[in-house]
Amino acid sequence: MVKAQLYNMLLFIKNYRLRRFQIAQMIFILAITFGPFFSDTVRKILFFIALFCIKPAQIRDMLSDWKSKENIIKKYLILMFVFWIYVTIIPVFCGVDPLTERLKSIGYPLEIMFWICGTIIFARDVFFIRCLALCSIGASTIYSLIAWPHLISTNFILNHSYYYAWPLSLASWSVGSILVCLFTWLMYAVYQNEGVCLGWSWLDIALLLLVGSVIILTLYATFWLVGFVQLLVAVFAVYIFNKEYLMGFCKKIFAVILCALILLCVSINVFHGIKTAIYSQVSQITAMDQDIKKFTNSRNLVWGEAVNAIMKRPWVGYGWAEYEHYNKRAMDHTHSSFLQIAWTAGVFPVVLFICLLSMAFYLCWRELKISEGKATLPFVLLLVLVAFIVNGCLDNLFDATRRVQTLYWVYLSLPACAAFSKNIDERF
């Protein structure tokens, strides 16, 4: 799939002059795929360059297309904006921090809303899907190729006292959160290629193994769980919508798992640091029945304390005040997106957020059913939603670093876009 799509894109660029709007699409996609590995400034500059490349007529076309969308899509987008407007306004008027700090906090939700609008403008056709697929796979592959030598040079023992211990000054959590999102395109590549050629695409499998190994080596049990649930959901979706592809897809996944185990065994014998690191995570996961505190890494205590704090202000929350000043453990956040939303703006936006995720799941499932599993973005978004929910239950994805937040909310806005129901193999 990767080789075929890359060849088609290069052929298109060679034979046809790229339109101004397509250049803007490519710049926007670079901002949301390669951008998260760099600073916020780089990502914002690319975003504004992409906006300057489009013409006012194209925005008018988008608004006219909006009128023709079915009601459930309109409701989905309205619900998304209501959620962000609510978590913008309530903290300003009801937050507990000084007024100047509350006013400064407006910038964060406004930025997310700008990215949502940008996605709706640019995600309009198959060209966008193909660029997004190639750039997502390219970004995750290149970073993984950079990460492996770095890990080997440290004997797989990262100095976590230095928070940004990964290449390009990234933290382990940021690396894992970004890669499990981009990783979904490799899963789609392995699945989609089953019906295209007689042989297996060993390149797709090799890249899946490469990026998957880096996700494992973040040594976050959270991302191990995310990957496992993504795999189950992918197999289930293929079983429901494309049973004839199921056996081939499972064989490929089994090949990847087998290669990963062989690679792990070799690495343990060569690099002794990796054995200690892996063992600590395995012991945490296997402690589910004996020690819930160890299994959750003390998150159960953090969640309990967060709930007690939220119940003191259940309707308006605390605004964007620093959570560490309001809990005995001095934790930076509540280690849950849902609790963090309630902490910020009360219980009501949590209900909106759950409704939004439920609608996104429904729209993905419905589109996959209509297209008999052939629609590209619904399959990918389904796996991104799994990452968003699982990671969001165990960590704070609500007001995390903007590089991570932007990436996930761009994907969440895709059901409202014109490209959502299209297939990557359609002509453009």
BAZANU-338357 format. One line per 5 residues: their letters; for each residue x, y, z of C-alpha. Coordinates in Angstrom, 2 decimals. Example, Ala and Ser with C-alpha at 12.3 -4.5 7.8 and 13.67 -1.06 7.14 Angstrom:
<recs>
as = 12.30 -4.50 7.80; 13.67 -1.06 7.14 .
</recs>
This chain:
<recs>
mvkaq = 0.00 0.00 0.00; 2.77 2.44 0.93; 4.74 1.84 -2.29; 1.61 2.00 -4.45; 0.32 5.26 -2.93 .
lynml = 3.75 6.88 -3.09; 4.07 5.94 -6.77; 0.58 7.32 -7.54; 1.32 10.59 -5.77; 4.65 11.10 -7.55 .
lfikn = 3.01 10.28 -10.89; 0.28 12.81 -10.21; 2.77 15.54 -9.25; 4.84 14.80 -12.37; 1.95 14.86 -14.86 .
yrlrr = -0.18 17.62 -13.36; 0.73 20.98 -11.94; -0.39 21.14 -8.32; -3.14 23.64 -7.75; -2.73 26.30 -5.10 .
fqiaq = -5.27 24.60 -2.86; -3.43 21.27 -3.08; -0.20 22.98 -2.02; -2.10 24.41 0.96; -3.40 20.92 1.78 .
mifil = 0.13 19.51 1.74; 1.44 22.25 4.03; -1.46 21.71 6.46; -0.80 17.96 6.50; 2.90 18.53 7.19 .
aitfg = 1.83 20.67 10.15; -0.28 17.87 11.69; 2.02 14.92 10.91; 5.63 16.13 11.13; 4.66 19.22 13.16 .
pffsd = 3.97 17.40 16.47; 7.62 16.26 16.60; 8.76 19.89 16.56; 7.87 23.03 18.50; 4.45 24.67 18.56 .
tvrki = 5.91 27.59 16.62; 6.81 25.41 13.62; 3.34 23.89 13.55; 1.60 27.29 13.79; 3.75 28.82 11.04 .
lffia = 2.89 25.96 8.68; -0.79 26.32 9.55; -0.87 30.03 8.75; 1.08 29.51 5.51; -1.54 26.95 4.48 .
lfcik = -4.34 29.40 5.26; -2.70 32.16 3.21; -2.52 29.80 0.22; -6.29 29.38 -0.04; -8.69 31.77 -1.71 .
paqir = -11.85 33.27 -0.16; -13.92 31.46 -2.79; -12.82 28.12 -1.37; -14.05 29.11 2.07; -17.37 30.11 0.51 .
dmlsd = -17.54 26.70 -1.17; -17.00 25.07 2.20; -19.85 27.08 3.72; -22.15 26.15 0.84; -21.23 22.48 1.27 .
wkske = -22.08 22.79 4.95; -25.71 23.61 4.09; -26.09 20.36 2.15; -24.69 18.10 4.88; -27.06 15.72 6.64 .
niikk = -28.38 16.67 10.05; -26.30 14.23 12.10; -23.07 15.69 10.68; -24.27 19.20 11.50; -25.19 18.11 15.01 .
ylilm = -21.77 16.49 15.45; -19.91 19.65 14.48; -22.21 21.88 16.51; -21.69 19.62 19.54; -17.92 19.87 19.09 .
fvfwi = -17.98 23.67 19.02; -20.47 23.87 21.91; -18.07 21.76 23.97; -15.10 24.02 23.26; -17.07 27.25 23.66 .
yvtii = -18.35 25.99 27.01; -14.85 25.13 28.30; -13.71 28.55 27.06; -16.41 30.68 28.70; -17.03 28.92 32.03 .
pvfcg = -13.38 29.06 33.25; -13.24 32.79 32.42; -16.24 33.64 34.60; -16.07 30.88 37.23; -12.39 29.97 37.51 .
vdplt = -10.56 30.26 40.83; -7.31 31.76 39.53; -6.80 35.55 39.02; -8.73 37.24 36.20; -5.60 37.95 34.16 .
erlks = -4.70 34.25 34.19; -8.24 33.31 33.21; -8.14 35.68 30.23; -4.77 34.29 29.11; -6.24 30.78 29.10 .
igypl = -8.68 31.68 26.29; -5.93 31.21 23.71; -5.69 27.44 24.17; -9.30 26.44 23.32; -9.44 29.06 20.58 .
eimfw = -6.37 27.50 18.97; -8.00 24.07 18.98; -11.11 25.52 17.33; -8.95 27.11 14.62; -7.38 23.71 13.90 .
icgti = -10.84 22.13 13.68; -11.91 24.78 11.16; -8.69 24.26 9.21; -9.35 20.52 8.99; -12.85 21.12 7.63 .
ifard = -11.42 23.47 4.99; -8.62 21.20 3.79; -10.01 17.64 4.24; -12.13 17.69 1.10; -10.88 15.05 -1.33 .
vffir = -8.87 11.90 -1.99; -5.71 13.98 -2.51; -5.92 14.97 1.17; -6.35 11.34 2.26; -3.35 10.14 0.25 .
clalc = -1.12 12.95 1.50; -2.26 12.35 5.08; -1.54 8.62 4.78; 1.94 9.07 3.30; 2.97 11.87 5.65 .
sigas = 1.66 10.02 8.73; 3.57 6.87 7.78; 6.61 8.92 6.80; 6.68 10.96 10.02; 6.29 7.93 12.31 .
tiysl = 8.90 5.95 10.32; 11.51 8.70 10.24; 11.14 9.39 13.96; 11.37 5.67 14.73; 14.57 5.42 12.65 .
iawph = 15.99 8.31 14.68; 14.80 6.84 17.99; 16.36 3.39 17.62; 20.02 4.55 17.45; 19.30 6.89 20.38 .
listn = 17.91 4.01 22.44; 20.84 1.77 21.54; 23.32 4.51 22.52; 21.74 4.65 26.00; 21.58 0.84 26.33 .
filnh = 17.78 1.30 26.46; 18.07 3.06 29.82; 16.71 6.59 29.34; 17.43 9.17 32.02; 13.85 9.96 33.02 .
syyya = 15.05 12.46 35.60; 15.60 14.52 32.45; 12.01 14.80 31.27; 12.65 15.31 27.58; 14.83 12.24 27.14 .
wplsl = 13.83 11.31 23.58; 15.16 12.70 20.28; 13.96 16.20 19.33; 13.51 16.91 23.07; 10.31 14.89 23.44 .
aswsv = 9.01 13.16 26.55; 8.18 9.43 26.51; 4.46 10.15 26.91; 4.42 12.59 23.99; 6.28 10.12 21.76 .
gsilv = 3.84 7.33 22.60; 0.74 9.52 22.21; 1.83 10.79 18.78; 2.95 7.41 17.45; -0.17 5.45 18.48 .
clftw = -2.17 8.00 16.48; 0.01 7.92 13.34; 0.48 4.15 13.76; -3.16 3.62 12.71; -2.24 4.35 9.08 .
lmyav = 0.19 1.44 9.08; -2.54 -0.85 10.40; -4.78 0.37 7.60; -1.98 -0.18 5.06; -1.60 -3.81 6.16 .
yqneg = -5.38 -4.34 6.02; -6.01 -2.50 2.74; -3.18 -4.17 0.87; -4.79 -7.61 1.34; -7.14 -7.07 -1.56 .
vclgw = -4.71 -5.25 -3.85; -1.90 -7.68 -4.64; -1.27 -11.41 -4.45; 1.85 -11.16 -2.29; 2.26 -9.52 1.07 .
swldi = 3.64 -6.01 1.22; 6.72 -6.68 3.34; 7.45 -2.97 3.45; 4.14 -2.30 5.24; 4.84 -5.12 7.71 .
allll = 8.42 -3.93 8.32; 7.28 -0.37 9.01; 4.53 -1.63 11.32; 7.15 -3.59 13.25; 9.55 -0.63 13.36 .
vgsvi = 7.04 1.91 14.70; 5.37 -0.63 16.97; 8.71 -1.48 18.60; 9.33 2.18 19.43; 5.86 2.43 20.98 .
iltly = 6.71 -0.58 23.16; 10.06 0.95 24.11; 8.42 4.09 25.48; 7.93 1.71 28.44; 4.46 3.05 29.12 .
atfwl = 2.05 0.23 29.94; -0.68 2.65 28.79; 0.53 2.51 25.18; 0.91 -1.26 25.32; -2.75 -1.40 26.30 .
vgfvq = -3.69 1.11 23.58; -1.94 -0.97 20.91; -3.57 -4.17 22.12; -7.09 -2.67 22.08; -6.46 -1.06 18.66 .
llvav = -5.47 -4.46 17.32; -8.62 -6.11 18.70; -10.86 -3.37 17.27; -9.12 -3.58 13.87; -9.59 -7.36 13.69 .
favyi = -13.22 -7.03 14.79; -13.92 -4.31 12.18; -12.34 -6.44 9.41; -14.39 -9.43 10.58; -17.63 -7.43 10.46 .
fnkey = -17.13 -5.56 7.20; -14.61 -7.58 5.13; -14.59 -11.21 6.23; -12.79 -12.29 3.06; -9.77 -10.19 4.15 .
lmgfc = -9.79 -11.41 7.75; -7.50 -14.42 7.37; -4.86 -12.51 5.41; -4.99 -9.59 7.84; -4.61 -11.90 10.86 .
kkifa = -1.68 -13.70 9.21; 0.11 -10.40 8.69; -0.52 -9.27 12.27; 0.66 -12.65 13.55; 3.84 -12.26 11.46 .
vilca = 4.45 -8.84 12.98; 3.93 -10.17 16.54; 6.23 -13.14 15.88; 8.96 -10.87 14.49; 8.53 -8.53 17.45 .
lillc = 9.01 -11.39 19.92; 12.13 -12.60 18.09; 13.50 -9.05 18.01; 12.75 -8.66 21.72; 14.55 -11.91 22.63 .
vsinv = 17.61 -10.88 20.61; 17.59 -7.38 22.13; 17.37 -8.74 25.69; 20.46 -10.89 25.11; 22.44 -8.08 23.49 .
fhgik = 21.25 -5.09 25.53; 20.83 -5.99 29.18; 19.22 -2.64 30.03; 16.11 -3.47 28.05; 15.41 -6.56 30.19 .
taiys = 15.12 -4.52 33.38; 12.99 -1.87 31.70; 10.57 -4.37 30.16; 10.35 -6.45 33.33; 9.16 -3.49 35.44 .
qvsqi = 6.26 -2.87 33.05; 5.32 -6.55 32.84; 5.32 -6.83 36.63; 2.98 -3.82 36.78; 0.53 -5.34 34.28 .
tamdq = 0.54 -8.77 35.97; -0.21 -7.22 39.38; -3.88 -6.65 38.52; -5.25 -9.29 40.89; -2.74 -8.85 43.73 .
dikkf = -2.02 -5.11 44.01; -4.40 -2.61 42.40; -2.16 0.27 43.51; 0.80 -1.20 41.62; -1.36 -2.15 38.63 .
tnsrn = -2.67 1.42 38.21; 0.66 2.99 39.23; -1.22 4.66 42.13; -3.68 6.24 39.68; -6.62 4.87 41.70 .
lvwge = -5.55 7.11 44.60; -5.06 10.09 42.26; -8.52 9.59 40.74; -10.16 9.33 44.16; -8.58 12.58 45.31 .
avnai = -9.57 14.28 42.03; -13.20 13.18 42.39; -13.31 14.60 45.93; -11.99 17.94 44.69; -14.41 18.04 41.74 .
mkrpw = -17.42 17.34 43.97; -16.75 20.60 45.81; -17.41 22.53 42.57; -19.26 20.04 40.33; -21.04 22.52 38.03 .
vgygw = -18.37 25.11 37.21; -15.06 23.45 38.08; -11.88 25.34 38.93; -11.05 26.80 35.54; -7.50 26.49 34.21 .
aeyeh = -6.00 26.70 37.71; -2.98 24.49 38.35; -4.26 21.21 39.75; -1.04 20.57 41.69; -2.00 23.35 44.15 .
ynkra = -5.27 21.61 45.06; -4.19 18.03 45.84; -2.03 16.56 48.56; 0.07 14.54 46.12; 1.04 17.67 44.17 .
mdhth = 0.12 15.93 40.89; 0.24 18.11 37.78; -3.09 16.76 36.52; -5.83 14.24 37.32; -4.43 11.46 35.08 .
ssflq = -7.76 11.27 33.24; -9.16 13.40 30.41; -12.69 13.03 31.76; -11.73 14.10 35.28; -9.59 16.94 33.91 .
iawta = -12.55 18.30 31.94; -14.71 18.15 35.07; -11.94 19.86 37.05; -11.75 22.65 34.46; -15.42 23.36 33.67 .
gvfpv = -17.65 21.00 35.67; -19.58 17.84 34.96; -21.72 19.10 32.06; -18.89 19.31 29.46; -17.91 15.73 30.41 .
vlfic = -21.38 14.66 29.25; -20.88 16.64 26.02; -17.49 15.01 25.53; -18.88 11.48 25.98; -21.71 12.27 23.53 .
llsma = -19.15 13.58 21.03; -17.03 10.42 21.22; -20.15 8.25 20.94; -21.28 10.11 17.82; -17.81 9.77 16.29 .
fylcw = -17.89 6.00 16.87; -21.36 5.80 15.33; -20.38 7.83 12.25; -17.27 5.68 11.69; -19.23 2.46 12.09 .
relki = -22.05 3.64 9.83; -19.68 4.75 7.07; -17.76 1.47 7.22; -21.03 -0.43 6.95; -22.18 1.62 3.95 .
segka = -18.84 1.27 2.15; -18.42 -2.39 3.15; -15.20 -1.55 4.94; -13.65 0.38 2.05; -13.88 3.94 3.44 .
tlpfv = -10.41 5.00 4.54; -10.82 7.73 7.15; -13.57 5.94 9.16; -11.30 2.89 9.64; -8.34 5.04 10.70 .
lllvl = -10.44 7.31 12.92; -11.96 4.27 14.64; -8.48 3.24 15.77; -7.56 6.82 16.71; -10.69 6.99 18.87 .
vafiv = -9.54 3.84 20.66; -6.20 5.52 21.38; -7.92 8.72 22.45; -10.27 6.97 24.87; -7.87 4.41 26.38 .
ngcld = -5.04 6.90 26.74; -7.54 9.54 27.87; -8.89 7.33 30.64; -5.42 6.73 32.09; -3.79 10.09 31.34 .
nlfda = -4.74 13.68 30.71; -5.31 14.27 27.00; -7.60 17.25 27.56; -5.06 19.99 28.28; -1.88 18.05 27.57 .
trrvq = 0.87 19.44 25.37; -0.58 21.18 22.35; 1.40 19.01 19.93; -0.63 16.02 21.13; -3.95 17.82 21.58 .
tlywv = -3.90 19.33 18.11; -3.24 15.98 16.45; -6.14 14.18 18.12; -8.71 16.96 17.66; -7.84 17.23 13.97 .
ylslp = -8.80 13.56 13.65; -11.95 14.03 15.74; -13.12 16.74 13.33; -12.80 14.46 10.27; -16.42 13.13 10.36 .
acaaf = -17.58 16.66 9.49; -15.28 16.81 6.44; -16.08 16.08 2.78; -13.26 13.50 2.53; -14.66 11.32 5.32 .
sknid = -16.68 8.99 3.07; -14.08 8.66 0.31; -11.71 5.77 -0.41; -7.97 6.26 -0.78; -8.02 4.34 -4.09 .
erf = -10.54 6.65 -5.77; -9.28 8.87 -8.57; -8.58 12.54 -7.85 .
</recs>
